[in-house]
Amino acid sequence: MDHRSSCLITIVDLERNPLHEFASERGAELIERCLGSLTETDVCQLDGFLLPDAIDGALAAASRLIDQAWAGDQCHNVYFEPMPADPPPEDSLGMMQHSAKRAIAYDLLPPDLPLRVLYAAPEMTAFVAAALTNPACS
């Protein structure tokens, strides 16, 4: 494991999610699991991906920066587009939902915040690229 990967060991459960070595057998299994989930449900959830200390650090930073967060509270469809007049029942474009959220601008986050380190890690970028690559679309 090189220095960059070693910084991820404090952020990601690399034993469960070997994103730093997706070319290995275990890494390939992780990518296949992600692709399968995305193909089947359009969602990929990796339980236990972040380590507890990384989550605690993110929550602490969010608490400190909450007064600088952008706030949104609105009703919309999944695409944030105008509602069609008569959508088919199975069409998510016609499903109204309410969302209330706050977002903190990236440049306000401390450079050593675990999530910011993770987002900037080449291993994470390579993992996401591999997990979103669907051979059927090539």
Secondary structure, DSSP 4 states (H G I P E B T S, - for coil): --HHHHHHTTTB-TTT--GGGTTSHHHHHHHHHHHHHHHHHS----TT-B-HHHHHHHHHHHHHHGGG-EEEEEEE-TTS-PPPSS--TT-GGG--EEEEEEE--GGGS-TT-HHHHHHH-HHHHHHHHHHT--GGG-
